[in-house]
């Protein structure tokens, strides 16, 4: 999970690095993700755990911790 503004900024930065940026496609993907990952869709799929992706090191550590808890390693 990441705040919408930061998610858009990251997408824009990635798109700007392309030889031919496709800003309309970037916006379409953003809006499609908004629809696909609505809370009710996540709940229906049984997804309860969220990871904040505003600090990569912290996010990775949380994911690794949860994997270790499940695998017993």
Secondary structure, 3 states (H helix, E strand, C coil): CCCHHHHHHHHHHHHHCCCCCCHHHHHHHHHHHHHHCCHHHHHHCCCCCCCCCCCHHHHHHHHHHHHHHHHCC
